[in-house]
Amino acid sequence: MKTKILKSILFTSCFISILISNAQETKVNLTAPSKHNAAIKSGVLSFCSIGKTAKFEENFNSIQHNYNTSDKSLSAARLQTRGSIGTKESSTSLTVGANFEANYFNGYSPAQNSLAISNDGYIVSLANSNICIYNSFGNCFLSTSLNSFIDHPDITSTLHDPVVLYDSGSDRFVFTAIHGYVAENAKIVICFSTTNNPLDEWNVYVIPGDLLENNTRLLFPRIGVSTDEIFITGNLHKDSGNFDQSIILQILKINGYSGDDIILNYYYYIDDKPFTIVPASYGALGNYGPGMFFVAHVLNNFTVSLYHLTDNMLNNPSFEINSIEVPEFFIADSVSQAQSDVYLNNGDCRILSAFFLDGFIHYVFSSDQDDSGNNSINYNRLNLATLTNISSVFSLENSSCSYPSLASFTSSSNDKTVAISFLRSSPDILPELMAVSCDDQLNWSNPVTVKSWNSYVDFGESDGLAPWGAYTGIARKHNAESPTVWLAGCFGNEKLFSGSTHHCLDTWIAEINYATVSIDLNNNADNNISVFPNPCNDSWFVNIQNDQLASFEITLYNINGQKIRTLFVGNIPEGKTKLTFNKDISSGTYFLLVSKDSKLVKKQKLIITD
């Protein structure tokens, strides 16, 4: 019998730093923080590198990749978007580009997927205890365990809970993983790439896992980057599994990239006792700083905590806290799946992913949808100027949507569109990987199935509950011609491992783009339709002189040919009709397409100004 999960079950989850288009070094100050210096700061510590990884040759095994993994037999009901307060549905579509099976199943669960992609197209994909390096064509340059990758006698226990990011401000990679399963031998491993090629050497550092010397070890690490520093956050747990507290590590990054001794300090006994602190790296190409924003939920409290370290560690930063009210949210039930009586762990309501862009913190987590017992995606925008939060919820009928992560999905820094990867399962569906987007106006796209199921999952099952996902990875390709993200997540698969067949979680990597159309402004001579004023900075109008009753559709596209929204669908009578539209989109250049009785009759460039 299915029972309600009343407290979190601690399987790991991930933050991926998201970065996009050009940014200058920016220092952001908040007005009226509610608390200053609301945590204890350690003294400055120094750690030397334990050595470098080997340099790997660029000999690859070609992996055949697919360009459409959607199940053609899916019914419309299966992908029906379930509405909720604050949720609107957009007609925008996503497409799956290059995609391929990735990190091998090695007997560890959950999958703990994390991914980063560089401007040169190198993909670093981490899963529970292994690392793979690919290019964007799916060619695998390296596939090995994290322990073999580092290959050092100080690493004596399996590395797990890995998370990686691409620091676009420095054009380098950095990742962290956890060593050991008890406080006595707990360590935090941090690896900095020495060049922008992840096949070159990495500088490896090991710091104590029991930093507070209170018999705890760090789990659930998140990683973020500013102009000067790398930040690692995590939850300290006793060996019994009981949560102790969350901490923040602040590390000067230049020494890590160069192989010199790294210096760091850390913040602990944070006043409001958060659970899982997530750094919010910059949502555009480059970094912001000095300093860093973080967000977290506080247990049993319907607020989001905003933390701000105001400067780098050498300039005596202040640690500030603001608490912002948000709508109530609750933990969903464990998740059923087709073909099995084993349930999947649905996680909890901790924040899983965040980034900062244009005065907003974007963050996402899962929560129960309308007391249905199913998980939904709970997407939020935190306005730093007003310290207010707006949220929008996405769900699919009779399904759980879990373990989301997000990235900016726009070519304009003031457009708030995001792409979100997530996992899905239901009584009629086996565990699969999906993606969806939410645009500037909080309209949700139709979801896309990235990798459909091959099997149910029961590997690691205990008392009828199996680990699931723990986290998905997502990263923006900064120099793509149009908004593009790459994601990594898990799906149910049947695998032979150590002589036995297992129903386990395997990894899939995919490129996600907008569905686009080609817009040709030639032969655009229908003088019976006009658009004015153009450019416009407020309302604008479409005049239609119609010779008889006809059905019209008016659609807006951006300059990349991506559909923004349908503005009008309906019948227009004979005679002259004036349609009025209010400016409710970001400034920029758009294309207006007008169809009459399903035939395109007008294509007009439209410029919207501030």
C-alpha positions in Angstrom: 0.0 0.0 0.0 1.3 3.4 -0.9 2.1 5.7 2.0 2.7 9.4 2.3 6.4 10.4 2.8 6.2 12.8 5.7 9.9 13.7 5.9 12.7 13.9 3.3 14.6 10.8 2.3 18.1 11.9 1.7 19.3 10.9 -1.7 21.6 13.4 -3.4 20.6 16.2 -5.6 22.4 18.7 -7.8 23.1 22.3 -8.6 24.6 23.2 -12.0 26.0 26.6 -12.6 24.3 28.2 -15.7 26.0 30.8 -17.8 25.1 32.6 -21.1 25.7 35.9 -22.9 28.4 38.6 -22.3 28.6 40.1 -18.8 30.9 42.6 -17.2 32.1 42.2 -13.6 29.1 43.5 -11.6 28.8 44.0 -7.9 25.1 43.8 -6.7 24.0 45.3 -3.4 20.7 44.6 -1.7 18.7 47.3 0.1 17.8 46.6 3.7 19.1 43.1 4.4 17.2 41.7 7.4 20.4 40.3 9.1 24.1 41.1 8.8 26.9 38.6 9.6 24.3 35.9 10.4 26.7 33.0 10.4 30.1 32.1 11.9 33.1 32.4 9.6 36.1 30.1 10.0 39.6 31.3 9.8 41.5 31.2 6.5 42.8 27.7 5.6 45.3 26.7 3.0 45.5 23.3 1.2 48.1 22.3 -1.3 47.4 20.2 -4.4 47.8 16.5 -4.0 48.9 16.3 -7.6 47.6 16.3 -11.2 45.5 13.9 -13.2 47.0 12.3 -16.2 46.7 13.9 -19.6 44.4 11.9 -21.9 44.7 11.5 -25.7 41.8 12.6 -27.9 41.2 9.1 -29.2 37.5 8.5 -29.2 35.0 5.7 -29.6 32.2 6.9 -31.9 28.7 6.6 -30.3 25.8 6.5 -32.7 23.5 9.3 -31.7 19.8 9.9 -32.4 17.9 12.9 -33.4 14.4 12.0 -32.3 13.8 9.8 -29.3 10.2 10.7 -28.7 7.8 7.7 -28.6 5.5 8.2 -31.6 2.8 6.1 -29.9 2.4 8.6 -27.1 -1.2 9.7 -26.8 -2.2 13.3 -26.4 -3.5 12.6 -23.0 -0.1 11.3 -21.9 1.5 14.7 -22.5 -1.4 16.7 -21.3 -0.3 19.8 -19.4 -2.0 20.0 -16.1 -2.9 23.6 -15.2 -2.7 25.3 -11.9 -2.8 28.8 -10.4 -0.1 30.9 -11.9 0.4 28.5 -14.8 -0.3 29.4 -18.5 0.3 27.2 -21.5 2.4 28.3 -24.4 2.4 27.0 -27.9 6.2 27.1 -28.1 7.7 23.7 -28.9 11.1 22.3 -28.0 13.1 19.9 -30.1 15.7 17.3 -29.2 18.9 17.6 -31.2 22.0 15.4 -30.8 21.4 12.8 -28.1 23.1 9.6 -26.9 23.5 7.1 -24.1 26.2 8.3 -21.7 27.9 7.3 -18.4 27.9 3.5 -18.0 26.0 1.9 -15.2 28.6 0.7 -12.6 26.5 -0.7 -9.8 25.9 2.6 -7.9 22.6 4.3 -7.4 21.0 6.9 -7.7 22.4 8.2 -10.9 23.4 11.7 -9.7 23.7 13.3 -13.1 25.7 16.5 -13.6 26.9 18.0 -16.8 28.9 21.0 -18.1 29.6 22.1 -21.7 32.3 24.6 -22.8 32.3 27.1 -25.7 34.5 24.6 -27.6 31.9 21.9 -27.3 33.6 19.7 -24.7 31.0 17.9 -22.5 32.0 16.7 -19.0 29.4 14.3 -17.7 29.5 13.0 -14.1 27.3 10.3 -12.7 27.6 8.4 -9.4 31.3 7.6 -9.2 32.2 7.9 -12.9 33.3 10.6 -15.4 32.9 10.7 -19.2 34.1 13.4 -21.6 32.4 13.8 -25.0 32.1 16.3 -27.8 28.8 17.6 -29.1 28.6 14.8 -31.8 28.5 12.1 -29.1 32.1 11.0 -29.6 33.4 9.7 -26.2 37.0 10.7 -25.5 37.1 9.3 -21.9 35.0 7.0 -19.8 36.3 5.9 -16.4 35.6 5.9 -12.7 36.3 9.1 -10.7 38.8 7.1 -8.6 40.7 6.0 -11.7 40.6 9.5 -13.1 42.3 11.0 -10.0 44.4 7.9 -9.3 46.0 9.0 -6.0 46.8 6.9 -2.9 45.0 9.3 -0.7 41.7 8.4 -2.5 40.9 5.1 -0.8 37.1 5.1 -0.8 34.6 5.4 -3.7 34.0 9.0 -4.8 30.3 9.9 -5.0 27.9 12.9 -5.1 29.8 14.5 -8.0 28.9 17.9 -9.5 30.6 19.9 -12.3 30.4 23.3 -13.8 32.0 25.2 -16.7 33.4 28.6 -15.5 32.8 30.6 -18.6 34.5 33.7 -17.1 37.8 31.7 -16.8 37.1 29.2 -19.6 37.8 26.3 -17.3 36.0 23.4 -15.7 35.8 22.6 -12.0 34.1 19.7 -10.2 33.8 18.3 -6.7 33.0 14.9 -5.3 32.7 13.3 -1.8 35.1 10.7 -0.5 34.0 8.1 2.1 30.7 7.1 3.8 31.5 7.8 7.4 32.8 11.0 9.1 36.1 9.3 10.1 37.4 9.1 6.5 35.2 11.8 4.9 36.9 14.1 2.4 35.9 16.7 -0.1 37.7 16.4 -3.4 38.0 19.5 -5.7 39.4 19.3 -9.2 40.3 22.4 -11.4 41.1 21.9 -15.1 44.4 23.5 -16.1 43.1 24.5 -19.6 39.8 24.7 -21.4 40.4 21.1 -22.7 39.1 18.7 -20.0 41.4 16.0 -21.4 44.4 18.0 -20.2 45.6 17.7 -16.6 43.5 18.8 -13.7 44.8 20.1 -10.3 43.4 18.0 -7.5 42.8 19.1 -3.9 41.5 17.2 -0.9 40.1 18.9 2.2 38.7 17.3 5.4 35.1 16.2 5.1 34.5 16.8 8.9 35.4 20.4 8.8 33.7 21.2 12.1 35.3 18.2 13.8 31.9 17.2 15.2 31.7 13.7 13.6 29.8 14.9 10.5 30.4 14.6 6.8 29.4 16.7 3.9 26.7 15.4 1.5 24.7 16.9 -1.3 27.4 19.4 -2.6 26.4 22.3 -4.8 28.9 24.4 -6.7 28.9 28.0 -7.9 31.3 30.5 -9.3 31.9 34.3 -9.1 34.5 36.6 -10.7 37.1 35.6 -8.0 35.9 32.5 -6.3 34.4 29.0 -6.3 31.7 28.2 -3.8 30.8 24.7 -2.5 27.8 24.3 -0.3 26.5 21.1 1.3 24.7 19.5 4.1 26.5 18.0 7.1 25.1 14.7 8.4 25.9 12.4 11.2 26.9 8.9 10.4 23.4 7.9 11.6 22.0 10.0 8.6 20.6 12.8 10.8 21.0 16.3 9.4 23.2 18.6 11.4 23.5 21.8 9.4 24.4 23.4 6.0 27.7 25.1 5.3 29.3 27.3 2.6 32.9 27.0 1.5 34.5 30.1 -0.2 37.6 29.4 -2.3 39.8 31.7 -4.4 39.7 30.1 -7.8 42.8 31.4 -9.5 45.1 29.3 -7.3 43.1 26.2 -8.1 43.4 26.7 -11.9 47.2 27.4 -11.6 47.9 24.6 -9.2 49.1 26.8 -6.3 47.9 26.3 -2.7 44.2 27.1 -2.5 43.0 29.3 0.4 39.4 29.1 1.7 37.1 29.8 4.6 33.7 28.5 5.4 30.4 29.7 7.0 28.5 27.6 9.5 25.8 27.8 12.2 23.8 29.9 9.8 21.1 31.7 11.7 17.9 30.4 10.1 19.2 26.8 9.8 18.7 26.2 6.1 18.5 22.8 4.4 20.5 22.6 1.1 22.0 25.9 0.2 22.3 26.5 -3.6 24.7 29.0 -5.1 23.2 31.2 -7.9 26.0 31.6 -10.5 25.6 34.1 -13.4 23.0 33.2 -16.0 25.1 34.7 -18.8 28.5 34.3 -20.3 31.1 35.5 -17.7 30.6 36.0 -13.9 29.3 38.5 -11.5 30.9 39.6 -8.3 32.7 40.0 -6.1 30.4 38.1 -3.8 27.7 35.6 -4.4 23.9 35.0 -3.9 22.5 31.7 -2.5 19.0 30.5 -1.9 17.6 27.8 0.4 14.5 26.5 2.0 14.2 26.3 5.8 12.6 23.2 7.1 9.0 23.5 8.1 8.8 27.1 6.9 7.1 28.5 3.8 9.8 31.0 3.0 12.8 31.2 0.8 16.1 32.4 2.4 18.3 34.7 0.3 21.9 34.8 1.4 24.4 37.3 0.1 28.2 37.2 0.6 29.0 40.8 -0.2 32.7 40.5 -1.3 35.5 38.1 -1.8 37.2 36.4 1.1 40.2 38.8 1.2 38.0 41.9 1.7 36.1 40.9 4.9 32.7 40.3 3.4 29.4 40.6 5.2 27.1 37.6 5.3 23.5 38.9 4.9 20.1 37.0 5.1 16.7 38.0 3.9 13.6 35.8 4.3 10.9 36.0 1.7 7.4 34.5 1.9 6.4 32.0 -0.8 3.2 30.0 -1.5 2.8 26.8 0.6 4.5 23.7 -0.8 4.5 20.1 0.4 6.4 16.9 -0.2 4.7 14.5 -2.6 4.3 10.7 -2.2 6.7 8.2 -3.4 6.3 7.5 -7.2 4.8 4.4 -8.8 6.0 3.0 -12.1 4.6 0.6 -14.7 5.4 -3.1 -14.5 6.6 -3.1 -11.0 5.4 -2.9 -7.4 8.6 -1.0 -6.4 8.1 2.7 -5.8 10.6 5.4 -6.6 11.9 7.9 -4.1 10.5 11.3 -5.0 12.9 13.3 -2.9 11.7 16.4 -1.0 11.2 20.1 -1.5 14.8 21.3 -1.3 15.9 23.8 -4.0 17.8 21.9 -6.6 19.1 24.5 -9.1 19.4 28.3 -9.4 21.1 31.1 -11.3 21.2 34.9 -11.2 20.4 37.1 -14.2 19.2 40.7 -14.7 18.2 41.4 -11.1 16.4 38.0 -10.5 17.3 34.7 -8.9 15.7 31.9 -10.9 15.3 28.6 -8.9 13.4 25.4 -9.1 12.3 22.5 -6.9 9.6 19.8 -6.8 6.5 19.9 -4.7 3.2 18.1 -4.3 0.6 19.3 -6.9 -2.8 20.2 -5.4 -2.5 17.4 -2.8 -2.6 14.8 -5.6 0.4 13.0 -4.2 2.2 13.6 -7.5 5.3 15.9 -7.9 5.2 19.0 -9.9 7.9 21.4 -11.1 7.8 24.5 -8.9 9.6 27.3 -10.8 10.4 30.6 -9.1 11.7 34.1 -9.8 13.0 36.1 -6.8 13.2 39.9 -7.5 16.3 41.3 -5.7 15.1 44.9 -6.0 11.7 44.3 -4.3 12.6 41.1 -2.4 9.4 39.5 -3.7 8.9 36.0 -5.2 6.7 34.8 -8.0 6.2 31.1 -8.8 4.6 29.0 -11.5 3.9 25.3 -11.4 4.0 22.7 -14.1 2.7 19.2 -13.9 1.5 16.3 -16.1 -1.7 14.4 -15.6 -1.4 11.4 -13.3 2.4 11.7 -13.3 5.2 12.8 -11.0 7.7 15.4 -12.4 10.7 15.3 -10.2 14.4 16.3 -9.8 14.3 19.5 -12.0 17.3 21.7 -12.9 17.2 24.9 -15.0 19.2 27.1 -17.3 18.6 30.4 -19.0 17.1 29.8 -22.5 17.2 33.1 -24.3 19.5 35.3 -26.4 18.5 38.4 -24.4 19.7 39.1 -20.8 16.4 40.8 -19.9 14.3 37.8 -21.2 13.5 35.5 -18.3 12.8 32.3 -20.4 14.3 29.2 -18.9 14.6 25.5 -19.9 14.1 22.8 -17.3 15.1 19.2 -17.3 13.2 16.7 -15.2 12.4 13.0 -14.6 8.9 11.5 -15.0 7.1 8.3 -13.9 3.5 7.2 -13.4 1.6 3.9 -12.9 1.3 3.7 -16.7 4.8 4.9 -17.6 8.3 3.7 -16.9 10.9 6.2 -15.6 11.9 8.7 -18.4 13.8 12.0 -19.0 11.9 15.1 -20.2 12.3 18.8 -20.8 10.1 21.9 -20.8 10.5 25.6 -21.0 8.8 28.6 -19.3 8.9 31.9 -21.1 9.3 35.5 -20.0 5.6 35.8 -19.3 5.5 32.5 -17.4 3.9 30.6 -20.3 4.9 26.9 -20.3 5.8 25.1 -23.5 4.7 21.7 -24.5 7.0 19.2 -22.8 9.3 17.0 -24.9 10.3 13.4 -24.1 14.1 13.3 -24.3 14.6 9.6 -23.6 11.6 7.3 -23.1 11.8 4.2 -20.9 13.3 0.8 -21.5 12.6 -0.8 -18.2 11.2 -0.3 -14.7 13.8 0.3 -11.9 14.3 -1.8 -8.8 18.1 -1.6 -8.3 19.0 -0.5 -4.8 15.4 -1.2 -3.6 14.9 -1.2 0.2 11.5 -1.8 1.8 9.7 -1.4 -1.6 11.4 2.0 -2.4 14.2 2.4 -5.0 16.5 5.4 -5.5 15.6 7.7 -8.4 17.6 10.3 -10.2 18.7 12.3 -7.1 19.4 15.1 -9.6 19.5 16.0 -13.3 22.2 18.2 -15.0 21.6 21.1 -17.4 24.0 23.6 -18.9 23.7 26.3 -21.6 25.9 26.3 -24.7 26.9 29.9 -24.5 28.0 30.5 -28.1 25.3 28.6 -29.9 23.6 30.5 -32.7 20.2 30.3 -30.9 19.3 29.3 -27.4 20.6 25.8 -26.7 21.0 23.8 -23.6 22.5 20.4 -23.0 21.1 18.1 -20.3 21.9 14.8 -18.6 19.4 12.7 -16.8 18.5 9.1 -16.1 15.9 6.6 -17.5 14.9 3.1 -16.6 17.1 0.5 -18.4 17.9 -3.2 -18.2 21.6 -3.8 -18.0 23.9 -6.8 -17.5 26.4 -6.0 -14.8 28.7 -8.4 -12.9 27.1 -11.4 -14.5 23.5 -10.4 -13.5 20.7 -8.5 -15.2 19.6 -5.3 -13.4 16.7 -3.0 -13.8 18.6 0.2 -13.2 19.1 3.9 -13.9 21.2 4.7 -17.0 22.3 8.1 -18.3 21.2 10.0 -21.4 22.6 13.2 -22.7 20.7 15.5 -25.1 20.8 18.9 -26.8 17.6 20.9 -26.6 16.6 23.8 -28.9 13.5 25.7 -29.9 11.5 24.4 -32.8 12.1 27.0 -35.5 10.6 28.2 -38.8 12.3 29.8 -41.7 10.9 33.4 -42.2 11.3 34.8 -45.7 10.2 38.4 -46.1 10.2 38.3 -49.9 6.8 38.3 -51.7 5.3 40.2 -48.8 2.8 42.4 -50.7 -0.6 42.0 -49.1 -1.6 45.7 -48.8 -4.9 44.8 -47.1 -3.0 44.1 -43.8 -0.9 46.7 -42.1 1.0 46.9 -38.8 1.5 50.3 -37.0 3.2 52.0 -35.3 6.4 50.3 -36.2 8.7 50.6 -34.2 6.4 50.8 -31.2 7.0 51.3 -27.4 3.5 50.7 -26.1 0.4 49.4 -27.9 0.4 48.5 -31.5 -2.3 47.6 -34.0 -3.0 45.3 -36.9 -5.5 46.7 -39.5 -7.2 44.1 -41.7 -9.3 45.0 -44.8 -11.2 41.8 -45.5 -13.4 41.0 -48.5 -15.4 38.3 -46.8 -15.7 36.4 -43.5 -12.4 34.4 -43.0 -10.5 32.6 -40.3 -7.3 34.4 -39.2 -4.3 33.5 -37.1 -1.6 36.0 -36.0 1.6 34.6 -34.6 4.8 36.3 -33.2 8.3 34.9 -33.8 11.7 36.1 -32.6 14.6 36.8 -34.9 15.8 33.2 -34.6 12.6 31.9 -36.1 11.4 30.6 -32.7 7.7 30.9 -32.0 7.0 33.3 -29.1 3.2 33.0 -28.9 -0.1 33.0 -30.9 -1.6 36.5 -30.5 -5.0 35.9 -32.2 -7.1 33.1 -33.6 -10.6 33.6 -34.8 -13.0 34.7 -37.5 -12.8 38.3 -38.9 -15.9 39.6 -40.7 -16.0 41.4 -44.0 -14.8 45.0 -43.9 -12.2 46.8 -41.9 -11.1 45.4 -38.5 -8.5 46.9 -36.1 -6.9 44.6 -33.6 -5.1 46.2 -30.7 -2.1 44.5 -28.8 -0.5 45.8 -25.7 3.3 45.6 -25.2 3.8 42.7 -22.8 7.0 41.3 -24.2 10.7 42.3 -24.0 12.0 44.9 -26.4 13.6 43.6 -29.5 13.1 42.6 -33.1 10.3 40.2 -34.0 8.4 38.8 -37.0 4.6 38.9 -37.2 3.0 36.2 -39.4 -0.6 36.5 -40.4 -2.5 33.5 -41.9 -5.9 33.7 -43.6 -7.9 30.4 -44.0 -4.7 28.5 -43.1 -2.7 30.3 -45.8 0.2 32.6 -44.9 -0.7 36.1 -46.3 1.5 38.6 -44.4 5.0 38.6 -42.9 6.1 41.8 -41.2 9.1 42.7 -39.2 8.1 44.4 -35.9 10.4 46.4 -33.7 9.5 46.9 -30.0 11.4 49.5 -28.0 11.6 50.4 -24.3 
